[in-house]
Each structure stands twice: as C-alpha cells, then as structure tokens.
C-alpha cells in the first residue's frame, strides 16, 4: 500500500497544495466579510446578505478544503512517516495547527453572526485577516527552505 501511495505521492501533494490554496483564500476572505458585517446596519438587507455569504464560504469552501488538506496530509504522512522527525516539518505542523485553531474561531464567529450577534470588533477582524497569511508564510518557508 505504501508503495502505491509513494508512486502517487506527487499527485497527492498537488491536490494537498491545491486545497491549501482554497482554504487560505477562504481564511483570508471570511474575516473581511466579518468586518463588512460589523459595518452593516443591524437587521438590514446587507446584514442578511453577509450571513448568507459567510455561511456559504465556510460550508462550501473553507470547511471542505481544510478537511481535504488534513486528509491528504495524513495520507502523505502514512506514505512517508519520516517527515514527523524533521524539525522544519514540526514547525510547519505547528503553524497549520494554529491556522486550524483560527478556523475554529472563524466558524464559531460565523454562527454568532448568523444569530445576529456581533462578536469581537471590526478592528479585531481586520487584524485577524492577516494572521492566517503570516502563519502560511511560515509554513511555506519551512516546506521550501527547510532551514533545519
């Protein structure tokens, strides 16, 4: 089984990277929607529109992409478990775990926005718009440069 996975490894990795891109696009857009949502009139049409957009983005793109990222990463680790002992990989994994925790924060916020609440502040969501990207930069550097 591992030999078959190793033969397919470049295709699995390509799919993994594709879903990382989709996940990160959503992770950077969702907090921007939260900012706009904060600025919308309570109970207005714009607020209802943002609720729909946030839900669709999370359920249709962000959640499935994250799941596929983790599943494909698991397959790659099964095929090549030696990665777990490499320092660069451990740092990358920590960055991805942090992005996943932020994903959970966003999912929780989306539910609150859908209930008419306004969690945090627009300023908070503006700042959070940058955090997944910074963590992504760290992960990419670890994978490409492998500094240790």
Helices and strands as residue ranges (DSSP letters): H 2-39, H 45-57, I 58-62, H 63-79, G 81-85, H 87-114, H 122-145
